[in-house]
Amino acid sequence: MSVKVRFYSYDVEFEFERSVEFPVAPQVGDEVNLISFFKYQTSERIEYYENMENLGLYNNALVIERTWHNDLEKNEIYLLIQLKYKRR
């Protein structure tokens, strides 16, 4: 059973509000790379990659906090994860 995950970070502003499916819920201290969740050669992936370059951040981020949420409007339970990116 997969887990629906949404992300936020004080380093990067995420414009998408969809959940990403993970086979296992990331734990605090885990490292994640969101670039692999964007389809290859899409504008969303290219924009994310360019934003990371412009901000001088690596694509990998550390999970520093996680909280379960229940979106009553969408009837969806998801894990909200805070990410901390490393500077280049």
Beta strands, then each sheet from edge to edge (+ up, - down):
strand 1: 3-9
strand 2: 20-22
strand 3: 31-33
strand 4: 57-71
strand 5: 76-87
sheet 1: 2+ 1- 5- 4+ 3-
end
